């Protein structure tokens, strides 16, 4: 059964372009509730750990360098069918293939610098959320 949480990261290109506010506004208007959020800067080690599944891919070095190049904004989001709905909302990994009106179609420059991350499964969403946030940083758990 689908769970109702996903993990997103506003990537360093999103922060550098001054788009934190615009993208966060669109996320909220699309019906996703922010239950955890922080501004942080990944080291090469923490970026590599997050993308460990891609370690053998040819683009891994470039991905780690980019993700540690400046601050980023991870968030945990809640909505019914969060993982699938959020991936539809942000558009395809390659912005050239992203549907009109999606975040990547509107703001991303390339497959490497594609503005935003979205978990690809419920299992990965839970692992990725735990990578960035302790339980006490998740608002829903403080209610
Ligand atoms: P993301 O959804 O964060 O998950 C894995 C990331 O790897 C993906 O977004 C892209 O930014 C990056 N990626 C995937 N394919 C390539 C590629 N061919 N070259 C560079 N980066 C890539």
Backbone and ligand atoms as CSV (ligand in chain L), in Angstrom:
chain,resi,resn,atom,element,x,y,z
A,1,UNK,N,N,0.836,-1.196,0.000
A,1,UNK,CA,C,0.000,0.000,0.000
A,1,UNK,C,C,0.880,1.259,0.000
A,2,UNK,N,N,0.489,2.253,-0.777
A,2,UNK,CA,C,1.269,3.494,-0.826
A,2,UNK,C,C,1.184,4.218,0.518
A,3,UNK,N,N,2.316,4.747,0.967
A,3,UNK,CA,C,2.285,5.565,2.175
A,3,UNK,C,C,2.107,7.020,1.756
A,4,UNK,N,N,2.056,7.930,2.726
A,4,UNK,CA,C,1.712,9.310,2.386
A,4,UNK,C,C,2.882,10.276,2.545
A,5,UNK,N,N,4.117,9.753,2.520
A,5,UNK,CA,C,5.268,10.651,2.662
A,5,UNK,C,C,6.278,10.471,1.542
A,6,UNK,N,N,6.926,11.587,1.189
A,6,UNK,CA,C,8.057,11.519,0.280
A,6,UNK,C,C,9.138,12.479,0.765
A,7,UNK,N,N,10.345,12.289,0.228
A,7,UNK,CA,C,11.476,13.160,0.601
A,7,UNK,C,C,11.879,13.929,-0.644
A,8,UNK,N,N,11.972,15.234,-0.494
A,8,UNK,CA,C,12.467,16.049,-1.592
A,8,UNK,C,C,13.716,16.799,-1.154
A,9,UNK,N,N,14.514,17.193,-2.131
A,9,UNK,CA,C,15.637,18.118,-1.880
A,9,UNK,C,C,15.556,19.229,-2.931
A,10,UNK,N,N,15.498,20.476,-2.473
A,10,UNK,CA,C,15.726,21.594,-3.389
A,10,UNK,C,C,17.239,21.652,-3.544
A,11,UNK,N,N,17.708,21.326,-4.731
A,11,UNK,CA,C,19.138,21.102,-4.964
A,11,UNK,C,C,19.913,22.428,-5.007
A,12,UNK,N,N,21.262,22.356,-4.999
A,12,UNK,CA,C,22.064,23.593,-4.972
A,12,UNK,C,C,21.748,24.571,-6.105
A,13,UNK,N,N,21.367,24.072,-7.278
A,13,UNK,CA,C,21.029,25.007,-8.372
A,13,UNK,C,C,19.739,25.767,-8.059
A,14,UNK,N,N,18.810,25.119,-7.366
A,14,UNK,CA,C,17.558,25.771,-6.956
A,14,UNK,C,C,17.859,26.908,-5.976
A,15,UNK,N,N,18.747,26.634,-5.022
A,15,UNK,CA,C,19.113,27.654,-4.024
A,15,UNK,C,C,19.876,28.798,-4.690
A,16,UNK,N,N,20.853,28.453,-5.555
A,16,UNK,CA,C,21.679,29.489,-6.216
A,16,UNK,C,C,20.838,30.398,-7.106
A,17,UNK,N,N,19.799,29.858,-7.710
A,17,UNK,CA,C,18.945,30.662,-8.602
A,17,UNK,C,C,17.910,31.486,-7.840
A,18,UNK,N,N,17.907,31.379,-6.512
A,18,UNK,CA,C,16.951,32.156,-5.710
A,18,UNK,C,C,15.536,31.627,-5.806
A,19,UNK,N,N,15.406,30.314,-6.004
A,19,UNK,CA,C,14.081,29.725,-6.250
A,19,UNK,C,C,13.495,28.979,-5.057
A,20,UNK,N,N,14.095,29.077,-3.866
A,20,UNK,CA,C,13.544,28.345,-2.707
A,20,UNK,C,C,12.083,28.732,-2.493
A,21,UNK,N,N,11.803,30.025,-2.492
A,21,UNK,CA,C,10.442,30.495,-2.210
A,21,UNK,C,C,9.450,30.065,-3.281
A,22,UNK,N,N,9.815,30.254,-4.554
A,22,UNK,CA,C,8.909,29.925,-5.657
A,22,UNK,C,C,8.587,28.428,-5.685
A,23,UNK,N,N,9.619,27.592,-5.534
A,23,UNK,CA,C,9.376,26.143,-5.615
A,23,UNK,C,C,8.603,25.665,-4.383
A,24,UNK,N,N,8.933,26.209,-3.206
A,24,UNK,CA,C,8.206,25.818,-1.992
A,24,UNK,C,C,6.740,26.220,-2.090
A,25,UNK,N,N,6.476,27.402,-2.644
A,25,UNK,CA,C,5.089,27.862,-2.838
A,25,UNK,C,C,4.327,26.894,-3.739
A,26,UNK,N,N,4.966,26.486,-4.829
A,26,UNK,CA,C,4.290,25.560,-5.750
A,26,UNK,C,C,4.046,24.202,-5.091
A,27,UNK,N,N,5.006,23.749,-4.277
A,27,UNK,CA,C,4.848,22.466,-3.572
A,27,UNK,C,C,3.611,22.531,-2.674
A,28,UNK,N,N,3.488,23.627,-1.931
A,28,UNK,CA,C,2.351,23.762,-1.018
A,28,UNK,C,C,1.036,23.919,-1.778
A,29,UNK,N,N,1.070,24.693,-2.865
A,29,UNK,CA,C,-0.161,24.885,-3.660
A,29,UNK,C,C,-0.624,23.582,-4.304
A,30,UNK,N,N,0.317,22.666,-4.535
A,30,UNK,CA,C,-0.038,21.367,-5.127
A,30,UNK,C,C,-0.588,20.402,-4.077
A,31,UNK,N,N,-0.652,20.854,-2.824
A,31,UNK,CA,C,-1.302,20.042,-1.800
A,31,UNK,C,C,-0.375,19.219,-0.933
A,32,UNK,N,N,0.934,19.446,-1.049
A,32,UNK,CA,C,1.879,18.723,-0.189
A,32,UNK,C,C,2.091,19.533,1.098
A,33,UNK,N,N,2.016,18.831,2.227
A,33,UNK,CA,C,2.232,19.474,3.533
A,33,UNK,C,C,3.687,19.241,3.952
A,34,UNK,N,N,4.379,20.329,4.301
A,34,UNK,CA,C,5.775,20.206,4.745
A,34,UNK,C,C,5.772,19.806,6.217
A,35,UNK,N,N,6.357,18.638,6.542
A,35,UNK,CA,C,6.400,18.199,7.946
A,35,UNK,C,C,7.823,18.236,8.508
A,36,UNK,N,N,8.821,18.461,7.641
A,36,UNK,CA,C,10.200,18.677,8.089
A,36,UNK,C,C,10.927,19.426,6.986
A,37,UNK,N,N,11.865,20.315,7.389
A,37,UNK,CA,C,12.542,21.158,6.394
A,37,UNK,C,C,13.805,21.735,7.023
A,38,UNK,N,N,14.900,21.803,6.287
A,38,UNK,CA,C,16.104,22.478,6.792
A,38,UNK,C,C,16.956,22.972,5.626
A,39,UNK,N,N,17.783,23.970,5.902
A,39,UNK,CA,C,18.808,24.415,4.957
A,39,UNK,C,C,20.107,23.795,5.426
A,40,UNK,N,N,20.788,23.073,4.537
A,40,UNK,CA,C,22.009,22.389,4.946
A,40,UNK,C,C,22.975,22.345,3.769
A,41,UNK,N,N,24.224,22.013,4.039
A,41,UNK,CA,C,25.171,21.813,2.937
A,41,UNK,C,C,25.782,20.436,3.062
A,42,UNK,N,N,25.630,19.614,2.035
A,42,UNK,CA,C,26.169,18.265,2.059
A,42,UNK,C,C,27.670,18.303,1.831
A,43,UNK,N,N,28.383,17.411,2.493
A,43,UNK,CA,C,29.791,17.192,2.152
A,43,UNK,C,C,29.823,16.178,1.003
A,44,UNK,N,N,30.997,15.948,0.426
A,44,UNK,CA,C,31.077,14.916,-0.620
A,44,UNK,C,C,30.699,13.564,-0.031
A,45,UNK,N,N,31.055,13.337,1.236
A,45,UNK,CA,C,30.739,12.047,1.871
A,45,UNK,C,C,29.231,11.874,2.090
A,46,UNK,N,N,28.569,12.922,2.574
A,46,UNK,CA,C,27.126,12.770,2.827
A,46,UNK,C,C,26.332,12.738,1.510
A,47,UNK,N,N,26.790,13.474,0.498
A,47,UNK,CA,C,26.132,13.399,-0.819
A,47,UNK,C,C,26.333,11.996,-1.412
A,48,UNK,N,N,27.536,11.470,-1.292
A,48,UNK,CA,C,27.819,10.128,-1.805
A,48,UNK,C,C,27.009,9.066,-1.083
A,49,UNK,N,N,26.816,9.238,0.210
A,49,UNK,CA,C,26.009,8.288,0.983
A,49,UNK,C,C,24.556,8.322,0.553
A,50,UNK,N,N,24.055,9.518,0.307
A,50,UNK,CA,C,22.656,9.649,-0.113
A,50,UNK,C,C,22.425,8.953,-1.452
A,51,UNK,N,N,23.387,9.114,-2.369
A,51,UNK,CA,C,23.240,8.549,-3.717
A,51,UNK,C,C,24.040,7.254,-3.879
A,52,UNK,N,N,24.221,6.528,-2.793
A,52,UNK,CA,C,25.038,5.318,-2.807
A,52,UNK,C,C,24.616,4.333,-3.903
A,53,UNK,N,N,23.325,4.253,-4.175
A,53,UNK,CA,C,22.811,3.320,-5.180
A,53,UNK,C,C,23.367,3.633,-6.576
A,54,UNK,N,N,23.833,4.867,-6.776
A,54,UNK,CA,C,24.377,5.278,-8.079
A,54,UNK,C,C,25.908,5.239,-8.127
A,55,UNK,N,N,26.549,4.670,-7.078
A,55,UNK,CA,C,28.007,4.747,-6.938
A,55,UNK,C,C,28.766,4.228,-8.160
A,56,UNK,N,N,28.226,3.221,-8.824
A,56,UNK,CA,C,28.926,2.635,-9.977
A,56,UNK,C,C,28.571,3.322,-11.296
A,57,UNK,N,N,27.668,4.280,-11.265
A,57,UNK,CA,C,27.257,4.952,-12.505
A,57,UNK,C,C,28.338,5.945,-12.958
A,58,UNK,N,N,28.450,6.148,-14.280
A,58,UNK,CA,C,29.481,7.068,-14.788
A,58,UNK,C,C,29.315,8.503,-14.300
A,59,UNK,N,N,28.069,8.880,-13.946
A,59,UNK,CA,C,27.828,10.276,-13.534
A,59,UNK,C,C,27.951,10.484,-12.024
A,60,UNK,N,N,28.362,9.435,-11.282
A,60,UNK,CA,C,28.367,9.539,-9.818
A,60,UNK,C,C,29.255,10.698,-9.321
A,61,UNK,N,N,30.469,10.812,-9.863
A,61,UNK,CA,C,31.396,11.866,-9.411
A,61,UNK,C,C,30.822,13.250,-9.625
A,62,UNK,N,N,30.250,13.438,-10.799
A,62,UNK,CA,C,29.629,14.726,-11.160
A,62,UNK,C,C,28.440,15.024,-10.232
A,63,UNK,N,N,27.662,13.991,-9.928
A,63,UNK,CA,C,26.482,14.145,-9.066
A,63,UNK,C,C,26.899,14.568,-7.649
A,64,UNK,N,N,27.916,13.909,-7.118
A,64,UNK,CA,C,28.395,14.222,-5.762
A,64,UNK,C,C,28.985,15.633,-5.714
A,65,UNK,N,N,29.743,15.972,-6.740
A,65,UNK,CA,C,30.352,17.319,-6.786
A,65,UNK,C,C,29.262,18.395,-6.811
A,66,UNK,N,N,28.253,18.173,-7.643
A,66,UNK,CA,C,27.160,19.144,-7.741
A,66,UNK,C,C,26.369,19.233,-6.437
A,67,UNK,N,N,26.009,18.090,-5.863
A,67,UNK,CA,C,25.157,18.103,-4.671
A,67,UNK,C,C,25.874,18.670,-3.446
A,68,UNK,N,N,27.221,18.697,-3.482
A,68,UNK,CA,C,27.970,19.284,-2.358
A,68,UNK,C,C,28.489,20.683,-2.706
A,69,UNK,N,N,28.043,21.248,-3.841
A,69,UNK,CA,C,28.597,22.527,-4.315
A,69,UNK,C,C,28.010,23.747,-3.605
A,70,UNK,N,N,26.942,23.554,-2.843
A,70,UNK,CA,C,26.320,24.680,-2.148
A,70,UNK,C,C,25.173,24.180,-1.292
A,71,UNK,N,N,24.503,25.095,-0.586
A,71,UNK,CA,C,23.400,24.679,0.282
A,71,UNK,C,C,22.254,24.044,-0.496
A,72,UNK,N,N,21.514,23.184,0.193
A,72,UNK,CA,C,20.316,22.581,-0.382
A,72,UNK,C,C,19.240,22.545,0.717
A,73,UNK,N,N,18.015,22.240,0.319
A,73,UNK,CA,C,16.890,22.264,1.265
A,73,UNK,C,C,16.127,20.937,1.202
A,74,UNK,N,N,16.472,19.974,2.060
A,74,UNK,CA,C,15.668,18.752,2.130
A,74,UNK,C,C,14.369,19.002,2.892
A,75,UNK,N,N,13.315,18.312,2.498
A,75,UNK,CA,C,12.011,18.406,3.168
A,75,UNK,C,C,11.351,17.032,3.155
A,76,UNK,N,N,10.574,16.762,4.183
A,76,UNK,CA,C,9.651,15.622,4.153
A,76,UNK,C,C,8.263,16.184,3.876
A,77,UNK,N,N,7.590,15.593,2.899
A,77,UNK,CA,C,6.273,16.067,2.471
A,77,UNK,C,C,5.226,14.993,2.690
A,78,UNK,N,N,4.026,15.437,3.063
A,78,UNK,CA,C,2.896,14.520,3.248
A,78,UNK,C,C,1.760,14.850,2.286
A,79,UNK,N,N,1.201,13.795,1.722
A,79,UNK,CA,C,0.008,13.915,0.846
A,79,UNK,C,C,-0.414,12.482,0.546
A,80,UNK,N,N,-1.672,12.257,0.266
A,80,UNK,CA,C,-2.068,10.930,-0.222
A,80,UNK,C,C,-1.259,10.614,-1.473
A,81,UNK,N,N,-0.778,9.391,-1.576
A,81,UNK,CA,C,-0.035,8.952,-2.773
A,81,UNK,C,C,1.169,9.859,-3.058
A,82,UNK,N,N,1.881,10.243,-1.989
A,82,UNK,CA,C,2.901,11.291,-2.074
A,82,UNK,C,C,4.010,10.997,-3.090
A,83,UNK,N,N,4.544,9.783,-3.096
A,83,UNK,CA,C,5.697,9.490,-3.964
A,83,UNK,C,C,5.332,9.680,-5.435
A,84,UNK,N,N,4.291,9.031,-5.879
A,84,UNK,CA,C,3.914,9.103,-7.302
A,84,UNK,C,C,3.440,10.510,-7.675
A,85,UNK,N,N,2.628,11.116,-6.806
A,85,UNK,CA,C,2.118,12.456,-7.128
A,85,UNK,C,C,3.249,13.478,-7.197
A,86,UNK,N,N,4.249,13.319,-6.308
A,86,UNK,CA,C,5.332,14.308,-6.314
A,86,UNK,C,C,6.208,14.138,-7.556
A,87,UNK,N,N,6.437,12.893,-7.970
A,87,UNK,CA,C,7.253,12.684,-9.174
A,87,UNK,C,C,6.544,13.239,-10.414
A,88,UNK,N,N,5.239,13.120,-10.457
A,88,UNK,CA,C,4.491,13.722,-11.570
A,88,UNK,C,C,4.585,15.251,-11.509
A,89,UNK,N,N,4.546,15.786,-10.305
A,89,UNK,CA,C,4.598,17.241,-10.089
A,89,UNK,C,C,5.949,17.839,-10.515
A,90,UNK,N,N,7.054,17.109,-10.252
A,90,UNK,CA,C,8.379,17.683,-10.574
A,90,UNK,C,C,8.785,17.413,-12.023
A,91,UNK,N,N,8.249,16.373,-12.651
A,91,UNK,CA,C,8.581,16.068,-14.049
A,91,UNK,C,C,9.748,15.126,-14.185
A,92,UNK,N,N,10.021,14.721,-15.416
A,92,UNK,CA,C,11.057,13.718,-15.697
A,92,UNK,C,C,12.439,14.193,-15.247
A,93,UNK,N,N,13.312,13.217,-14.931
A,93,UNK,CA,C,14.684,13.521,-14.489
A,93,UNK,C,C,15.396,14.442,-15.478
A,94,UNK,N,N,15.219,14.141,-16.766
A,94,UNK,CA,C,15.794,15.000,-17.811
A,94,UNK,C,C,14.789,16.103,-18.134
A,95,UNK,N,N,15.114,17.353,-17.847
A,95,UNK,CA,C,14.129,18.431,-18.041
A,95,UNK,C,C,13.650,18.555,-19.477
A,96,UNK,N,N,14.462,18.099,-20.431
A,96,UNK,CA,C,14.043,18.154,-21.836
A,96,UNK,C,C,12.853,17.234,-22.079
A,97,UNK,N,N,12.676,16.252,-21.195
A,97,UNK,CA,C,11.566,15.299,-21.338
A,97,UNK,C,C,10.433,15.569,-20.341
A,98,UNK,N,N,10.576,16.609,-19.542
A,98,UNK,CA,C,9.587,16.882,-18.484
A,98,UNK,C,C,8.339,17.553,-19.070
A,99,UNK,N,N,7.176,17.146,-18.558
A,99,UNK,CA,C,5.915,17.725,-19.028
A,99,UNK,C,C,5.851,19.224,-18.723
A,100,UNK,N,N,5.166,19.934,-19.594
A,100,UNK,CA,C,4.963,21.378,-19.437
A,100,UNK,C,C,4.334,21.675,-18.066
A,101,UNK,N,N,4.825,22.720,-17.424
A,101,UNK,CA,C,4.236,23.133,-16.143
A,101,UNK,C,C,4.835,22.436,-14.935
A,102,UNK,N,N,5.713,21.449,-15.174
A,102,UNK,CA,C,6.372,20.799,-14.033
A,102,UNK,C,C,7.559,21.646,-13.576
A,103,UNK,N,N,8.029,21.372,-12.364
A,103,UNK,CA,C,9.143,22.145,-11.802
A,103,UNK,C,C,10.389,22.036,-12.684
A,104,UNK,N,N,10.709,20.824,-13.116
A,104,UNK,CA,C,11.934,20.676,-13.921
A,104,UNK,C,C,11.781,21.314,-15.305
A,105,UNK,N,N,10.607,21.198,-15.913
A,105,UNK,CA,C,10.412,21.840,-17.218
A,105,UNK,C,C,10.575,23.351,-17.085
A,106,UNK,N,N,10.088,23.914,-15.999
A,106,UNK,CA,C,10.111,25.375,-15.839
A,106,UNK,C,C,11.471,25.918,-15.403
A,107,UNK,N,N,12.244,25.132,-14.610
A,107,UNK,CA,C,13.424,25.723,-13.975
A,107,UNK,C,C,14.755,25.003,-14.200
A,108,UNK,N,N,14.747,23.724,-14.624
A,108,UNK,CA,C,16.005,22.950,-14.659
A,108,UNK,C,C,16.764,23.148,-15.968
A,109,UNK,N,N,18.097,23.063,-15.877
A,109,UNK,CA,C,18.957,23.272,-17.038
A,109,UNK,C,C,19.376,21.977,-17.712
A,110,UNK,N,N,19.527,20.887,-16.941
A,110,UNK,CA,C,20.098,19.656,-17.498
A,110,UNK,C,C,19.743,18.479,-16.598
A,111,UNK,N,N,20.035,17.266,-17.063
A,111,UNK,CA,C,19.752,16.079,-16.260
A,111,UNK,C,C,20.583,16.079,-14.971
A,112,UNK,N,N,21.752,16.648,-15.028
A,112,UNK,CA,C,22.613,16.705,-13.835
A,112,UNK,C,C,22.157,17.786,-12.874
A,113,UNK,N,N,21.829,18.953,-13.409
A,113,UNK,CA,C,21.389,20.077,-12.570
A,113,UNK,C,C,19.888,20.243,-12.807
A,114,UNK,N,N,19.113,19.445,-12.066
A,114,UNK,CA,C,17.673,19.366,-12.366
A,114,UNK,C,C,16.799,19.847,-11.207
A,115,UNK,N,N,17.372,20.799,-10.405
A,115,UNK,CA,C,16.595,21.611,-9.441
A,115,UNK,C,C,16.075,20.882,-8.199
A,116,UNK,N,N,15.557,19.650,-8.391
A,116,UNK,CA,C,14.807,19.048,-7.292
A,116,UNK,C,C,14.880,17.527,-7.341
A,117,UNK,N,N,14.874,16.924,-6.158
A,117,UNK,CA,C,14.844,15.454,-6.038
A,117,UNK,C,C,13.482,15.022,-5.506
A,118,UNK,N,N,13.038,13.842,-5.927
A,118,UNK,CA,C,11.851,13.221,-5.337
A,118,UNK,C,C,12.085,11.728,-5.195
A,119,UNK,N,N,11.757,11.173,-4.049
A,119,UNK,CA,C,11.944,9.733,-3.809
A,119,UNK,C,C,11.229,8.918,-4.890
A,120,UNK,N,N,11.805,7.747,-5.222
A,120,UNK,CA,C,11.197,6.936,-6.288
A,120,UNK,C,C,10.377,5.749,-5.776
A,121,UNK,N,N,10.309,5.553,-4.455
A,121,UNK,CA,C,9.480,4.479,-3.890
A,121,UNK,C,C,9.195,4.816,-2.429
A,122,UNK,N,N,8.189,4.176,-1.860
A,122,UNK,CA,C,7.874,4.396,-0.446
A,122,UNK,C,C,9.039,3.964,0.442
A,123,UNK,N,N,9.662,2.841,0.067
A,123,UNK,CA,C,10.791,2.323,0.855
A,123,UNK,C,C,11.949,3.328,0.851
A,124,UNK,N,N,12.285,3.851,-0.334
A,124,UNK,CA,C,13.364,4.836,-0.400
A,124,UNK,C,C,12.975,6.148,0.271
A,125,UNK,N,N,11.710,6.525,0.196
A,125,UNK,CA,C,11.259,7.745,0.872
A,125,UNK,C,C,11.534,7.652,2.376
A,126,UNK,N,N,11.243,6.518,2.961
A,126,UNK,CA,C,11.465,6.341,4.404
A,126,UNK,C,C,12.962,6.371,4.729
A,127,UNK,N,N,13.762,5.702,3.896
A,127,UNK,CA,C,15.220,5.696,4.133
A,127,UNK,C,C,15.806,7.092,3.963
A,128,UNK,N,N,15.378,7.780,2.921
A,128,UNK,CA,C,15.912,9.118,2.634
A,128,UNK,C,C,15.485,10.133,3.709
A,129,UNK,N,N,14.257,10.007,4.199
A,129,UNK,CA,C,13.794,10.906,5.262
A,129,UNK,C,C,14.665,10.714,6.509
A,130,UNK,N,N,14.973,9.469,6.819
A,130,UNK,CA,C,15.788,9.177,8.003
A,130,UNK,C,C,17.235,9.625,7.805
A,131,UNK,N,N,17.675,9.741,6.541
A,131,UNK,CA,C,19.046,10.188,6.249
A,131,UNK,C,C,19.227,11.658,6.653
A,132,UNK,N,N,18.162,12.443,6.507
A,132,UNK,CA,C,18.262,13.883,6.765
A,132,UNK,C,C,17.673,14.335,8.101
A,133,UNK,N,N,16.677,13.611,8.612
A,133,UNK,CA,C,15.942,14.126,9.763
A,133,UNK,C,C,15.852,13.106,10.890
A,134,UNK,N,N,16.042,13.594,12.116
A,134,UNK,CA,C,15.749,12.769,13.290
A,134,UNK,C,C,14.251,12.861,13.559
A,135,UNK,N,N,13.734,11.951,14.369
A,135,UNK,CA,C,12.289,11.950,14.644
A,135,UNK,C,C,11.824,13.271,15.243
A,136,UNK,N,N,12.662,13.894,16.086
A,136,UNK,CA,C,12.248,15.130,16.752
A,136,UNK,C,C,12.188,16.319,15.790
A,137,UNK,N,N,12.732,16.164,14.584
A,137,UNK,CA,C,12.683,17.243,13.592
A,137,UNK,C,C,11.454,17.143,12.681
A,138,UNK,N,N,10.660,16.104,12.868
A,138,UNK,CA,C,9.469,15.912,12.042
A,138,UNK,C,C,8.255,16.396,12.828
A,139,UNK,N,N,7.621,17.462,12.312
A,139,UNK,CA,C,6.582,18.148,13.074
A,139,UNK,C,C,5.440,17.222,13.471
A,140,UNK,N,N,5.031,16.334,12.554
A,140,UNK,CA,C,3.877,15.462,12.822
A,140,UNK,C,C,4.101,14.638,14.088
A,141,UNK,N,N,5.381,14.359,14.376
A,141,UNK,CA,C,5.672,13.546,15.553
A,141,UNK,C,C,5.662,14.365,16.845
A,142,UNK,N,N,5.532,15.683,16.704
A,142,UNK,CA,C,5.523,16.546,17.886
A,142,UNK,C,C,4.110,16.923,18.302
A,143,UNK,N,N,3.130,16.537,17.450
A,143,UNK,CA,C,1.727,16.895,17.757
A,143,UNK,C,C,1.266,16.272,19.055
L,1,LIG,P1,P,17.606,12.561,-8.683
L,1,LIG,O1,O,16.163,12.363,-8.915
L,1,LIG,O2,O,18.032,13.414,-7.558
L,1,LIG,O3,O,18.306,11.114,-8.494
L,1,LIG,C1,C,19.517,10.748,-9.102
L,1,LIG,C2,C,20.179,11.870,-9.819
L,1,LIG,O4,O,21.237,11.506,-10.658
L,1,LIG,C3,C,19.163,12.487,-10.756
L,1,LIG,O5,O,18.204,13.189,-10.001
L,1,LIG,C4,C,20.037,13.311,-11.663
L,1,LIG,O6,O,20.263,14.601,-11.142
L,1,LIG,C5,C,21.337,12.532,-11.631
L,1,LIG,N1,N,21.558,11.931,-12.945
L,1,LIG,C6,C,20.839,10.966,-13.512
L,1,LIG,N2,N,21.333,10.682,-14.734
L,1,LIG,C7,C,22.390,11.520,-14.911
L,1,LIG,C8,C,23.300,11.739,-15.982
L,1,LIG,N3,N,23.242,11.014,-17.109
L,1,LIG,N4,N,24.252,12.670,-15.822
L,1,LIG,C9,C,24.318,13.403,-14.668
L,1,LIG,N5,N,23.480,13.237,-13.625
L,1,LIG,C10,C,22.519,12.320,-13.761
